[in-house]
């Protein structure tokens, strides 16, 4: 084992650097994508509020989730319904703050 490490240490270090770079770029892409999702989510929540009105929270959540799955089918794999629900709560609070400020 020590002989293997001595012989291939340069390749191991370079491989680790390349994997780290790929992970970092993936992280940046994911964050950029999530920023777009959050902007879209604000719009979708506003649309659901207009369409369904008050007192229909679960129906609005399901409506927005179905639109999300249709628009971002790959992200559905990575974002659970529970996490999505908390994202909607954040969007609702942001929407309330926007309405109060205007």
BADRENMAR-351718 format. One line per field, with one value per atom (N, C-alpha, C): residue number from 0; residue in one letter; atom name; x, y, z. Coordinates in nm, 4 decimals, always signed. Layout:
<atoms>
num <- NUM,...
residu <- a,...
atome <- CA,...
xx <- X,...
yy <- Y,...
zz <- Z,...
</atoms>
This chain:
<atoms>
num <- 0,0,0,1,1,1,2,2,2,3,3,3,4,4,4,5,5,5,6,6,6,7,7,7,8,8,8,9,9,9,10,10,10,11,11,11,12,12,12,13,13,13,14,14,14,15,15,15,16,16,16,17,17,17,18,18,18,19,19,19,20,20,20,21,21,21,22,22,22,23,23,23,24,24,24,25,25,25,26,26,26,27,27,27,28,28,28,29,29,29,30,30,30,31,31,31,32,32,32,33,33,33,34,34,34,35,35,35,36,36,36,37,37,37,38,38,38,39,39,39,40,40,40,41,41,41,42,42,42,43,43,43,44,44,44,45,45,45,46,46,46,47,47,47,48,48,48,49,49,49,50,50,50,51,51,51,52,52,52,53,53,53,54,54,54,55,55,55,56,56,56,57,57,57,58,58,58,59,59,59,60,60,60,61,61,61,62,62,62,63,63,63,64,64,64,65,65,65,66,66,66,67,67,67,68,68,68,69,69,69,70,70,70,71,71,71,72,72,72,73,73,73,74,74,74,75,75,75,76,76,76,77,77,77,78,78,78,79,79,79,80,80,80,81,81,81,82,82,82,83,83,83,84,84,84,85,85,85,86,86,86,87,87,87,88,88,88,89,89,89,90,90,90,91,91,91,92,92,92,93,93,93,94,94,94,95,95,95,96,96,96,97,97,97,98,98,98,99,99,99,100,100,100,101,101,101
residu <- x,x,x,x,x,x,x,x,x,x,x,x,x,x,x,x,x,x,x,x,x,x,x,x,x,x,x,x,x,x,x,x,x,x,x,x,x,x,x,x,x,x,x,x,x,x,x,x,x,x,x,x,x,x,x,x,x,x,x,x,x,x,x,x,x,x,x,x,x,x,x,x,x,x,x,x,x,x,x,x,x,x,x,x,x,x,x,x,x,x,x,x,x,x,x,x,x,x,x,x,x,x,x,x,x,x,x,x,x,x,x,x,x,x,x,x,x,x,x,x,x,x,x,x,x,x,x,x,x,x,x,x,x,x,x,x,x,x,x,x,x,x,x,x,x,x,x,x,x,x,x,x,x,x,x,x,x,x,x,x,x,x,x,x,x,x,x,x,x,x,x,x,x,x,x,x,x,x,x,x,x,x,x,x,x,x,x,x,x,x,x,x,x,x,x,x,x,x,x,x,x,x,x,x,x,x,x,x,x,x,x,x,x,x,x,x,x,x,x,x,x,x,x,x,x,x,x,x,x,x,x,x,x,x,x,x,x,x,x,x,x,x,x,x,x,x,x,x,x,x,x,x,x,x,x,x,x,x,x,x,x,x,x,x,x,x,x,x,x,x,x,x,x,x,x,x,x,x,x,x,x,x,x,x,x,x,x,x,x,x,x,x,x,x,x,x,x,x,x,x,x,x,x,x,x,x
atome <- N,CA,C,N,CA,C,N,CA,C,N,CA,C,N,CA,C,N,CA,C,N,CA,C,N,CA,C,N,CA,C,N,CA,C,N,CA,C,N,CA,C,N,CA,C,N,CA,C,N,CA,C,N,CA,C,N,CA,C,N,CA,C,N,CA,C,N,CA,C,N,CA,C,N,CA,C,N,CA,C,N,CA,C,N,CA,C,N,CA,C,N,CA,C,N,CA,C,N,CA,C,N,CA,C,N,CA,C,N,CA,C,N,CA,C,N,CA,C,N,CA,C,N,CA,C,N,CA,C,N,CA,C,N,CA,C,N,CA,C,N,CA,C,N,CA,C,N,CA,C,N,CA,C,N,CA,C,N,CA,C,N,CA,C,N,CA,C,N,CA,C,N,CA,C,N,CA,C,N,CA,C,N,CA,C,N,CA,C,N,CA,C,N,CA,C,N,CA,C,N,CA,C,N,CA,C,N,CA,C,N,CA,C,N,CA,C,N,CA,C,N,CA,C,N,CA,C,N,CA,C,N,CA,C,N,CA,C,N,CA,C,N,CA,C,N,CA,C,N,CA,C,N,CA,C,N,CA,C,N,CA,C,N,CA,C,N,CA,C,N,CA,C,N,CA,C,N,CA,C,N,CA,C,N,CA,C,N,CA,C,N,CA,C,N,CA,C,N,CA,C,N,CA,C,N,CA,C,N,CA,C,N,CA,C,N,CA,C,N,CA,C,N,CA,C,N,CA,C,N,CA,C,N,CA,C,N,CA,C,N,CA,C,N,CA,C,N,CA,C,N,CA,C,N,CA,C
xx <- +0.0828,+0.0000,+0.0866,+0.1890,+0.2775,+0.3475,+0.3860,+0.4509,+0.3581,+0.2312,+0.1313,+0.1184,+0.1089,+0.0962,+0.2209,+0.3375,+0.4620,+0.4702,+0.4212,+0.4305,+0.3281,+0.2082,+0.0993,+0.0519,+0.1350,+0.0896,+0.0512,+0.1201,+0.0880,-0.0509,-0.0792,-0.2098,-0.3215,-0.2935,-0.3934,-0.4242,-0.3215,-0.3416,-0.4154,-0.3745,-0.4429,-0.5889,-0.6129,-0.7507,-0.8349,-0.7768,-0.8492,-0.8792,-0.7839,-0.8057,-0.9163,-0.9131,-1.0161,-1.1525,-1.1617,-1.2905,-1.3402,-1.2488,-1.2868,-1.3393,-1.2734,-1.3174,-1.4555,-1.4764,-1.6076,-1.7154,-1.6849,-1.7824,-1.8137,-1.7124,-1.7332,-1.8184,-1.7879,-1.8662,-2.0103,-2.0284,-2.1637,-2.2402,-2.1727,-2.2338,-2.2784,-2.1929,-2.2274,-2.3463,-2.3457,-2.4567,-2.5859,-2.5793,-2.6976,-2.7521,-2.6634,-2.7099,-2.7718,-2.7127,-2.7699,-2.9082,-2.9187,-3.0474,-3.1502,-3.1077,-3.2008,-3.2471,-3.1617,-3.2047,-3.3171,-3.3037,-3.4087,-3.5361,-3.5213,-3.6379,-3.7088,-3.6334,-3.6948,-3.7702,-3.7134,-3.7844,-3.9122,-3.9038,-4.0214,-4.1245,-4.0782,-4.1684,-4.2487,-4.1867,-4.2575,-4.3712,-4.3431,-4.4463,-4.5578,-4.5204,-4.6196,-4.7082,-4.6506,-4.7285,-4.8264,-4.7819,-4.8713,-4.9853,-4.9537,-5.0559,-5.1578,-5.1108,-5.2011,-5.2889,-5.2305,-5.3089,-5.4212,-5.3899,-5.4926,-5.6002,-5.5579,-5.6500,-5.7415,-5.6850,-5.7631,-5.8152,-5.7540,-5.7986,-5.7510,-5.8078,-5.7630,-5.8379,-5.7781,-5.8413,-5.8237,-5.7388,-5.7195,-5.5710,-5.5049,-5.3600,-5.3096,-5.3707,-5.3235,-5.3454,-5.4550,-5.4823,-5.3813,-5.3522,-5.2534,-5.1151,-5.0793,-4.9490,-4.9384,-5.0413,-5.0406,-5.0354,-5.1081,-5.1089,-4.9684,-4.9041,-4.7699,-4.6708,-4.6851,-4.5947,-4.6101,-4.7329,-4.7546,-4.6926,-4.7049,-4.6423,-4.4893,-4.4368,-4.2927,-4.2413,-4.3112,-4.2709,-4.2751,-4.3740,-4.3852,-4.2707,-4.2386,-4.1352,-3.9934,-3.9712,-3.8380,-3.8411,-3.8622,-3.8775,-3.7522,-3.6359,-3.5131,-3.4954,-3.5300,-3.5142,-3.6063,-3.7142,-3.8058,-3.7314,-3.6316,-3.5533,-3.4751,-3.4295,-3.3424,-3.4145,-3.5356,-3.6099,-3.7340,-3.7364,-3.8516,-3.9725,-4.0892,-4.2112,-4.2051,-4.1475,-4.1369,-4.0468,-3.9346,-3.8458,-3.9151,-3.9856,-4.0574,-4.1608,-4.2301,-4.3309,-4.2679,-4.1500,-4.0837,-4.0369,-3.9990,-3.9622,-4.0835,-4.2000,-4.3228,-4.3532,-4.3320,-4.3538,-4.2647,-4.1394,-4.0469,-4.0954,-4.1409,-4.1916,-4.3151,-4.4014,-4.5205,-4.4815,-4.3836,-4.3383,-4.2776,-4.2003,-4.1404,-4.2487,-4.3500,-4.4607,-4.5348,-4.5585,-4.6249,-4.5426,-4.4102,-4.3240,-4.3269,-4.3294,-4.3372,-4.4671,-4.5765,-4.7077,-4.7113,-4.6561,-4.6561,-4.5705,-4.4603,-4.3699,-4.4209,-4.5165,-4.5667,-4.7008
yy <- -0.1204,+0.0000,+0.1260,+0.1264,+0.2424,+0.2622,+0.1524,+0.1623,+0.2227,+0.1838,+0.2389,+0.3895,+0.4331,+0.5760,+0.6526,+0.5937,+0.6595,+0.6721,+0.5700,+0.5690,+0.6617,+0.6714,+0.7455,+0.8682,+0.9247,+1.0346,+1.1573,+1.1814,+1.2976,+1.2805,+1.1613,+1.1351,+1.1426,+1.0973,+1.1020,+1.2467,+1.3275,+1.4691,+1.5412,+1.5182,+1.5825,+1.5379,+1.4101,+1.3595,+1.4254,+1.4436,+1.5095,+1.6555,+1.7224,+1.8623,+1.8710,+1.7824,+1.7828,+1.7538,+1.6543,+1.6237,+1.7408,+1.8069,+1.9244,+2.0361,+2.0573,+2.1600,+2.1274,+2.0024,+1.9606,+1.9797,+1.9444,+1.9625,+2.1103,+2.1955,+2.3387,+2.3980,+2.3629,+2.4125,+2.3622,+2.2372,+2.1829,+2.2595,+2.2936,+2.3710,+2.5076,+2.5743,+2.7062,+2.6977,+2.5970,+2.5791,+2.5518,+2.4667,+2.4343,+2.5590,+2.6399,+2.7617,+2.8598,+2.8734,+2.9629,+2.9127,+2.7822,+2.7220,+2.7427,+2.7267,+2.7435,+2.8880,+2.9839,+3.1242,+3.1452,+3.0841,+3.0940,+3.0251,+2.9118,+2.8396,+2.9250,+2.9915,+3.0755,+3.1932,+3.2521,+3.3600,+3.3078,+3.1926,+3.1330,+3.0975,+3.0488,+3.0077,+3.1261,+3.2395,+3.3605,+3.3925,+3.3836,+3.4052,+3.3006,+3.1741,+3.0668,+3.0801,+3.1194,+3.1393,+3.2544,+3.3620,+3.4750,+3.4323,+3.3562,+3.3061,+3.2186,+3.1316,+3.0443,+3.1255,+3.2281,+3.3137,+3.3829,+3.4334,+3.4997,+3.4015,+3.2831,+3.1855,+3.1216,+3.0834,+3.0090,+3.0939,+3.2072,+3.2906,+3.2364,+3.2911,+3.2528,+3.1291,+3.0647,+2.9480,+2.8184,+2.8164,+2.6954,+2.6583,+2.6641,+2.6463,+2.5169,+2.4037,+2.2754,+2.2623,+2.3156,+2.3097,+2.3956,+2.5147,+2.6020,+2.5385,+2.4761,+2.4100,+2.2992,+2.2203,+2.1108,+2.1648,+2.2723,+2.3364,+2.3843,+2.4541,+2.5066,+2.3911,+2.2872,+2.1723,+2.1029,+2.0855,+2.0225,+2.1062,+2.2385,+2.3258,+2.3149,+2.3044,+2.2904,+2.1611,+2.0513,+1.9221,+1.9257,+1.9942,+2.0047,+2.0890,+2.1983,+2.2897,+2.2398,+2.1779,+2.1318,+1.9830,+1.8953,+1.7527,+1.6911,+1.7365,+1.6789,+1.7209,+1.8446,+1.8920,+1.8198,+1.7632,+1.6878,+1.5726,+1.5191,+1.4093,+1.4554,+1.5796,+1.6300,+1.7089,+1.7540,+1.8353,+1.7582,+1.7227,+1.6490,+1.7419,+1.6826,+1.7630,+1.8483,+1.7933,+1.8675,+1.9905,+1.9727,+2.0862,+2.1874,+2.1377,+2.2266,+2.3078,+2.2418,+2.3103,+2.4233,+2.3990,+2.5062,+2.6176,+2.5835,+2.6857,+2.7728,+2.7122,+2.7864,+2.8800,+2.8323,+2.9179,+3.0418,+3.0225,+3.1356,+3.2301,+3.1748,+3.2572,+3.3354,+3.2734,+3.3434,+3.4608,+3.4401,+3.5491,+3.6623,+3.6254,+3.7265,+3.8021,+3.7313,+3.7946,+3.8913,+3.8518,+3.9405,+4.0670,+4.0514,+4.1672,+4.2589,+4.2005,+4.2812,+4.3600,+4.2950,+4.3613,+4.4740,+4.4497,+4.5535,+4.6729,+4.6470,+4.7564,+4.8402,+4.7883,+4.8625,+4.9136
zz <- +0.0000,+0.0000,+0.0000,+0.0833,+0.0898,-0.0450,-0.1074,-0.2379,-0.3423,-0.3357,-0.4288,-0.4090,-0.2827,-0.2534,-0.2970,-0.2725,-0.3146,-0.4665,-0.5356,-0.6805,-0.7467,-0.6904,-0.7566,-0.6778,-0.5923,-0.5088,-0.5913,-0.7011,-0.7847,-0.8460,-0.8978,-0.9586,-0.8545,-0.7335,-0.6266,-0.5900,-0.5753,-0.5407,-0.6525,-0.7767,-0.8898,-0.8987,-0.8767,-0.8772,-0.7698,-0.6509,-0.5418,-0.5772,-0.6399,-0.6803,-0.7852,-0.8837,-0.9881,-0.9279,-0.8387,-0.7752,-0.6908,-0.6210,-0.5427,-0.6312,-0.7441,-0.8380,-0.8936,-0.9311,-0.9829,-0.8771,-0.7529,-0.6447,-0.6245,-0.6307,-0.6120,-0.7240,-0.8477,-0.9612,-0.9523,-0.9136,-0.8973,-0.7907,-0.6829,-0.5751,-0.6257,-0.7024,-0.7565,-0.8522,-0.9379,-1.0321,-0.9566,-0.8544,-0.7744,-0.7067,-0.6483,-0.5818,-0.6795,-0.7972,-0.8980,-0.9394,-0.9588,-0.9962,-0.8845,-0.7600,-0.6485,-0.6365,-0.6702,-0.6697,-0.7709,-0.8876,-0.9891,-0.9416,-0.8752,-0.8229,-0.7190,-0.6322,-0.5286,-0.5900,-0.6950,-0.7648,-0.8283,-0.8936,-0.9560,-0.8496,-0.7371,-0.6296,-0.5768,-0.5672,-0.5242,-0.6211,-0.7495,-0.8508,-0.8393,-0.8235,-0.8172,-0.6934,-0.5821,-0.4596,-0.4784,-0.5402,-0.5671,-0.6590,-0.7611,-0.8531,-0.7798,-0.6923,-0.6167,-0.5223,-0.4604,-0.3705,-0.4469,-0.5650,-0.6459,-0.6909,-0.7312,-0.7893,-0.6853,-0.5686,-0.4699,-0.3550,-0.3294,-0.2185,-0.0847,+0.0220,+0.1560,+0.2057,+0.3049,+0.3666,+0.2895,+0.1924,+0.1114,+0.1062,+0.2214,+0.2277,+0.1668,+0.2012,+0.1509,+0.0002,-0.0474,-0.1915,-0.2663,-0.2118,-0.2757,-0.2749,-0.1632,-0.1546,-0.2585,-0.2712,-0.3687,-0.5111,-0.5362,-0.6679,-0.7049,-0.6119,-0.6372,-0.6515,-0.5714,-0.5818,-0.7174,-0.7624,-0.8929,-1.0057,-0.9963,-1.0962,-1.0891,-0.9673,-0.9475,-1.0118,-0.9874,-1.0428,-1.1951,-1.2486,-1.3936,-1.4508,-1.3826,-1.4335,-1.4061,-1.2893,-1.2495,-1.2112,-1.3067,-1.2721,-1.2091,-1.2460,-1.1896,-1.0443,-1.0124,-0.8748,-0.7779,-0.8288,-0.7425,-0.6740,-0.7418,-0.6861,-0.5632,-0.5646,-0.4594,-0.3505,-0.3785,-0.2821,-0.2379,-0.1116,-0.0587,-0.0491,-0.0354,-0.0223,+0.1044,+0.2104,+0.3363,+0.3188,+0.2517,+0.2269,+0.1353,+0.0346,-0.0550,+0.0231,+0.1134,+0.1946,+0.2758,+0.3319,+0.4070,+0.3140,+0.1915,+0.0938,+0.0598,+0.0510,+0.0247,+0.1416,+0.2640,+0.3804,+0.3747,+0.3365,+0.3236,+0.2134,+0.1025,-0.0076,+0.0371,+0.1156,+0.1658,+0.2549,+0.3420,+0.4293,+0.3462,+0.2464,+0.1584,+0.0828,+0.0372,-0.0334,+0.0580,+0.1817,+0.2780,+0.3014,+0.3120,+0.3326,+0.2102,+0.0903,-0.0309,-0.0364,+0.0011,-0.0019,+0.1010,+0.2205,+0.3249,+0.2846,+0.2156,+0.1804,+0.0638,-0.0110,-0.1260,-0.0992
</atoms>
